[in-house]
Amino acid sequence: MRIATLTYPSNCVLSLLFIFFLQTDAFNSHSHSCSPGDLRALYGFARGLDAQINHWPVAVANSTSCCSWPGVHCALFSSSPTSSSSSTLNSTLLTAIRVVGLDLPGKGLEGVLSRSLAGLDKLSFLNLSHNSFRDPIPPELFHLKLLKVLDVSSNQLTGELPPGIGNLSGLQHLDVSSNRFTGIIPDEFHGLAKLEVFSATSNEFVGPLPSSLSSCSMLTLLNLWNNSLEGNIDLDCRRLVHLATLNLGWNRLQGVVPEVLSSCKALQILNLSLNKLSGQVPDKLQDLLALSYLNLHGNSLSNISGALKVLQECQNLTVVILTKNFVGEEMPINAIRGFRNIRALAIINSALTGSLPSWLRNCRELRFLDLSWNRLTGEIPRWFGEFDHLFFMNLSNNSICGEIPVSLTALRSLTLGVSLHENVSSFQPPFFNWYRGGQNNLLRVYKHYTDFPPTLNFSRNKMSGSICKEFGKMKYLHVLDLSKNNLSGSIPEEVSSMFNLERLDLSFNDLSGSIPSSITKLNFLSFFSVAYNHLQGLIPSGGQFLSFPCSSFEGNPGLHSDSKSLLQLDSWCNVPE
């Protein structure tokens, strides 16, 4: 199933572009009449809609002041009069008021795009995004030779992109994302020397990448995420010297990660996730000194040691996602220095063996670490508590043993509430994470790693020892999952000091004693489970405990409830009254 996402650049950026393009619009358009041709074109456009546009005249042809209509922008064009006499400084100029912009994003418009729009032959800005236009794009739109911005994203347009894109020689911004387009992307980009942004995400495009995209030397953003493109990544990055964002994730691209990508010296964001790439990360990628975001998730890459050696040379890397690659390899320990500026590292579901590597200690800026669903062994080093910014750590589904280091309770982000808000690029692709909720595995999409809740997840390991009372210091922790380990001892009273907890899972351990009644003070707690331990005594009542299902307590024969306050508990929970 495909997941739609917001495309970028945002409408805010488009607005700025629109202001730039309409600098010549320096007259009072409300007092001028439209040209007859523009009026006819707008009338034809309105007839293709299922309902009238708010504040447009009911009978469009009855109004001549279309420049005052919402979303319509005009400019004054002038030319010298044709005369056999020589021109003088006082010559009278011929003037015409022409429509240069149609800006109607998110207006709830439904209907078809009328070919009459091609009559707006002075149009430079067309933004009809986030509406409900259907059916194919009329090929006549590609006859608007002055068009600089064309945005029809987030509609219900169908069919193939018609030929003729190459006619728009002045085009700078093209966005057809989040529609239902099919077929191939026409290989007609040779003449688009001014194109800076091309986004076609979340459609059903097939076939190869258009090789002519390499001709767009001004291109800064190429986003073809979430389609069904096939073949090799055939881009000549030696010509794409301004390319800063390349997002080809969630397609069916094959072959290797091309070495020529290293020629994109301006590249900051590279997403090749969820394709069918194989081979190794090429050594030349270490030349991408501007690279800050790299996502190679869900391919079939090999040689994790070589990949990390290469990537650690990319000194500006802040986000690295290598999930579901390097299957069965050993986590390298030697010859890796670490990443000086890395903030988020995810190598999930790769069946990696070995232990938690010592080079992580040199990643002093680390905020987010996810090494879950591997086969890592050994203990959690005490120095994990030395990170100043670490707020998310998921080591679940490994074979990690030993006790939970007390030093973790000194993590500043979880004890002092260090701000997690950072200046993260709004152009980054969405961040994926598997989340187990109830009996279902749900795919949650986070926009940035900073959107994740502060989390410690050590579930499904072989950890032993007790839950120390110092855990109460982590007042800013939202998720604590220690389930399916070998933890023993009692649940410390100090847990009730973790007032931001939303999820607490201690199930399937060897805990004993009673459930501290003070836990009812945790007002944000939405999930709680101590199932299948050796707990005894009365189940606390009040607060959030009134909403927890009986499955939160089952498997503890020594627990009993006050039936007046815990009406949800019954005999099948094995919790007697």
N, C-alpha and C positions, 0 to 999 in steps of 0.2 A: 504494500500500500504506500502510495506517495504521500508525503506530508508537505503541505503548502507552507510557505513562510513569507514574511515581509521581505520585499525586494529592496535593493538599495541602488543608487542614492535615494534618500528620503524625499518626501514632498517639500521639506524645508530647503533642501539643496536645490530642488527644481525651482522653487520660488526665487531663490537668489539668481539662478540662471535666467529666469524670466525677466527679472528686473534689469539684468545686464543686457539682454537682447533687446529690450524695449526702451533703451535710453533715448531713442529718437522720438519717443511718444511724449512730447513736451507741450502739447496743446490741450485745450479743454475739449475733449472728445464729445462731451454732452451737447455741445452746441453745433456740431457738424453732422452732416448727412453721410450715410454710407454710399459707396458706389453701387449702382444697380446690380452689377455682377455679384458682388459680395452678398447683397441682400438675397438674391436668388439662391446662392450657395447655402446660406444659413437657413433659408426657408426649406430647402431640400433636406438638410440635416435634421431639422426639427420634425419633418414629416416621417422620418425613419424611426422616431421614438414612440414608445407606447403611451407616453403621457407628456404633458407640457412641461417645459423647464420653468421652475419658479421664477416669476418676475420677468419672463419673456412675454412679449405681446401674444395674445391668443391667436391673432392672425398676423403672422410675421410679416407678410408682404404689405400690410397696412402701415408699417412703421418704417421711417427712413433713418432714424437715429440709432442704428444697431450698436454704435460704439458705447452707448450707455447701458446696454444689456449686461447682466452679470456674466462674467467669464469671457466677454468679448473685449479685445483690446485693439486699438487702432493706432495708426501713425500717419503723419502727413508726408506725402511724396510730392516732389516738385520737379519740374523740368523746364528748360528754356523753350520759349515759343518758337514754332517753326515759322521762319520769315525770311524773305530774300534780303531784307535789310540787315545791316551789321548790328550785332548786339552791343548794347551800352550798359553801364552800371545801373541804369534806371529801368532796364527792360522789365516788363511785367512777366512774372513767372506763372506757369500753369500749375495748379495744385490739385491733388486728389487725396481723399481720405480713404485709406485701405485697411482692411482687417489684417493684422499681423500676428495675433495671438488668440487662441481659443483654449481657455484654462478652466476645465470643469471636473476636477477630480473629486470623487466621493460625493456626488450629488444625487445618488440613487437613480441614475438614468438607466432605462431599459430600452432595448430595441436593437436595430441594426445600424451599422456605420454606412451612411449614404455616400455614394460615389460623387454626389454633388459637392462634397468638401474639396474636391480637386479644383473647384471654381475659385477657391480662395488662393489665388496664385501669388499673393504676397505673404502668405502665412509662413512664419518662422518658428512658431511655438504651438504645439498641439499636445495637450495633456488631458486625456479622457480616462485616466486610471481610476481604479477602485469604484467601478460602476458595474452594470450588468449587461454590457453589449454582447450580442451573440452573433453567430454566423461568421463567415470569413471576412478578412480585411479586403476591401475593394482595391484592386491593383492600381486604380487611378490615384490613390493616396501617394503612391511612389512617383507621381509626376510633379509633386510640389518641390521644385528645384531649390527654393529658398529655405526649406525646412531645416532648422538646426536642432530642434528637440521634438522627438516623437515618443510619447509615453502612452501606451494602451494597456499597461499591466493591470493585473487583478480584475479581469473581466471574464467573460465566458465565450471568447472568440474561438472559432474552430477552423478546421481545414488546414491547408498548408500556407506558409508565407508565400505570397505571390512574387513572381519575379519582378525585378525593377528596383531593388534596394540600391543597386549601384548607381541609379540616376540621382540619388540624393547627395550630391557631391559636397554640400555644405553641412551635412548632418554631423552633430557633435554628441548627441545623446539619443540612444535607441533602447527602449525598454518594452519588451513584449512578454514579460514574466507572468506566471500564474494565470494562464489561460488553458485552452485545450487544443493547442496547435499540434499538428501531426506532420509526418513527412520529414524531409531533410531540411536543414538550414541552407538556403541558397548560397552557393559559393560565389557571391557577387560583391565582395568587399574591396575589390582592387581600387575602385575610384573614391573610397571614403577616407581620404587623406586627413580629414579633420576629426574623425570619429574618436571620442575620448571614452565613452561609456557604452558598452553593449551588454545588456542583461536579458536572458531568455530562460530564467529558472522556472521549474515546476510546470513543464509542458510535457509533451510526448514526442519530442523530436528524436529521430533515429539517424543512423548513418554516421559518417565521419565528421570530425571537426572541419569546418571550411578552411582550407589552406590559405585562402585569400585574406584571412584575418591578419596574417603576418604583414600584410601591406599597410595596415592601419598604424602607422608609426607614432601617432599621437595617443594611442589607446592607453588609458590608465587603469580601467577596470573591465575585466572580462568575466562574466558570471553566467555559467551554463549549468548550474547545479540542478540536480533532480530531473534528469531526462533519461533517455535510453541511447545515448550516443555510443558509438562503437569505434573500433580501430585504434590505431596508435595516437599518441599525443603529438601531432605533427604541427608544431608551431616553431617558427624561426625567431627565437627570442633575440637574436642579434639585431633585428630590426625593431623590436618592441622595447625600446630603451626607456620608455616612460611607464611601462606596465607596473603598477603597484599591487593590484589584486588580481589573482587568477584562481577562480573557483570552478573546478570541474568535478566536484564531488557528486556522488550518487548517480553514476552513469554505468556504462559497461565497457569502459575503455580498457584496452589490453596493452601488452608489451611491457616495457620497462619505464621507470622514471627517467625521462630523457636528460642527458647530460647538458644539452643545449639550454635548459632552463637556467643554468648558471650565468648565461649572458644577459638575463633580465636583471640588471644591476639595481634597478629601483624596486624590485619585488619585495613587498612587505608581508603580504598574505598569500599563502599557497595552500589550497585545499584540493587534494586528490583522493579523498576518502571514498570508501564504498565503490570501488571499481574492481578490475581484475588484473591489476598490475603485479608483476613478479620481478625477480632479480633483486639487486641490491641498491641501496641509496648511493648514487654516484659520488665519487670523491670531489668532483668539481662543485657540488652544491655548497661546499664550504666557502665559496667565493660570494655567496649571497649575504653580504654583510648587513644589508638593510632588513633582512627577513626577521619578522617578529612573531608570526603565527604560521605553524606548520601542522597540517592534519593529513596523515597517511592511513588513517583507520580503515580496517576492513579490506585489505588487499592480501597479497601472498608474498610479502617481502621476506628476505632472509638476511642473515648475518647482522644481528643486533649490535654486536660489538663494533663492527665497522660503521654502522649507521650512527651510533653515539659518538664515535671518534670524529666523524665528519661534522655532525651537527653541533658539537661543542665549539667548533670554530666559528659558527654563526653567532657573533657576540651579542646581537640584539634580540635573539630568540627569547620570547617570554611565554609562549604557549606551544607545547609539543605534544601531539596526540599520535601514538604509534599502535593503538589498540588492534588486536586480532591480526598480528603479523608475527614473524619469527617463531612460529609454533614449535614448542618443545625445546627451544634453545636455552642455554644457561645465561642467567643475568650476569653480565661482565662486571668484574671487580677491578682488575688491573688495567692500566693504560687509559683510564677515563679520569679526566680531571674534575668533571662536573660542569655545570652551566652557571655562569656568573650572574645572569639576569633572568633566569627562568622563574616564572611565577606559577605555571600550571604544567604538570607532567602526568600523562595518562598512558599506561601500557597495560591494558585490561584484556583478559580472556585470551591469553597467548600461551598458556601451559608452560610458562617460564619456570626453570628450576634454579637452584642456588639460593642465596640469602639476600637480605636487604643490603644493597651495596654501600660501601663506605663513602663513595664519591658523592652521595646525596648530601653529605655533611657540608660540602662546599657550595651547595645551592642555597645560599643564604637568603635569597629573595623569595623562596618557595612559599606559595600560599595554598596550593591545591596539589594533592598527591593521590593518585588512584592506581594501585597495583593489584586490584582485586581479580579474582578468577584466574589465578595462576597456580603454581606448585611450589611456591617459595617456602623455605624452611628456616630454622634458626629462630633467634629471639629478636624482639624490637630493641634496637640499641638505645641506651639511655640518652645519647646526644640528640635524639629526636625532640626532646623537650627544649632544645636550645634555639629553635627557630623563632624569630621575632614576629613573623607574619602568618605562619601556617594555621589555617582555620578548617581545612577539610583534609581528612586522611582516611582513605578506604583501603584496608588491607584484607578485606573479607575473602572467604573462599580460597584460602591457601592452607599451608600446614605449619603455620608459625606456632611456636611453643614458648614456654617460659611465662613469667609473670608480666603483667602490664606495668611498665616502668612508672614509678611515682613521679619521675621528672616530667611526664606528659602533662601533669596537672599544673605545670608552670608556664604552659604555652600562653604568651602574652595576649594573643588574639582571642583566646577563650576565657582568660581570667580578667583582663583589663578592658576588653571590648574595643580593641584597636579597630579603627574604621576600616571597612573593607571596600569603600567606594574609591575607585580609581578611574583614571582617564583611559578607558578601554575603547579602542576604535569601534565605532558603530557599524563599520563595514565588515566586521568579522562574521564568518559563517556561524550558524547556531552550534551550540555545544551539546553533544548527545550524552545520555547516561541511562543505563538500565537501573530500574528501581523496582524492588520487590514489594508489592502491596497486597496484603491478604493472600489469596490463592492465585493471583495473577501476576505475571511479569509485565510491567507497563513501561513503555518508552517515553521518558520525559525529555523534552527539549529545552535546554537552558540557553538563553541568548549569550551570556558570558559566564566564565567560571566564577565570577564574583556573585552570580545569582544563586549559587548553591547555598543551602543552609549550612552553618557551622556544624561539622560532623566529625565524629570518631566512630568508625565502623570496623570492628575486629571480628565480626561474626564468622562462624564456620571455620574455625581454626582449632588448634590444640592447646590453647592457652590455659594456664592453671593459676593457682594462688587465689587471693581474695580481691575484692573491690575495696580499695583503700579509702579512708574517710576524706583524704585530700581531694577526691573527685568533686567535693562540694565547692571547691574554689572556682570551678569552671562555670561561672555564672552566665556566660554568653554562649554556651554550647546548646544547640538546638536538637541534635540527633545523637543518641548514644546507643549503639547496637553491639552488645557483647554476647549475643545468643549463640547457641551451639558450640560451646567450648567446654572446658572442664573446671570452671571457676567454682570455688567453695567458700565457706564462711557465710556471713550474714550480709544483708543489704544495709549499708551504713545509713544512719539517720541523716548524715550530712547531704545525702542526695537531694533532700528537700530544699537545699540552698541553691540548686541549679534552676533558678526561677524562669529561665527561657526555654527549658526543655519542651519539645513538642513530641518527641518520639523516644521512648525508653523500652528497649527490648533486652531482657535478661533471661529469656526462656531457654530451656534445654541446657541447663548447667547442673551443678551439685550444690546449689545454695540452700542454706538452712536458716532456722530462726523464723522471725515473723516479718511481715511487710510493715515498715514504719508508717504509723498513721499520719505523720507529718507530710507524707508525699501528696496528700490531698490538697496541699497548698500550691501545687504546681498547676496554675490556672491555664497554661497554654498546652498542657499535655493532651494530645489527641490520640496517641497510640501508646498502650502500655501492655506488656506481657511478661509474666513470670511463670508461664506454663512449664510443666515438667521439671520441677525442682524438688526439694524436700522441705518446703516451707510449711509452717504451722501457724495456728492462731486465727484470730479474727481478721477478715478482709476489711480494710478501712472503708468507711462510707463517707459520702459527701463529695463535693467538688466534682472533678472530672470522672471520678470513679463511678458515678451514677450512669455514665454512658459507655463504659467498657463492657464488651461482651463476655460471656462466661468462658469463652476460649482463652481469655487472658489469664485465667487462673487454673485451668484444668491440669490434671496430672500432679496435683499436690494433695494427697489424701488427708494431710493434717490441717488443711485450711477449712475454715467454716465461715458462714456468712450470716449477717442479720437480714433475714428475708424481707423485712419491712423496708429496708433501704436498697437492697440489691435484688430487685424483682426479676432481673434478667437471668439470674442463676437458676439452674434447675438440676435435676438428678443426673442427666447425662454428662454434666461437667465434672462429676466426681467431687463436688464441693458440697458437703452436707451442711444443713442449717444447724 
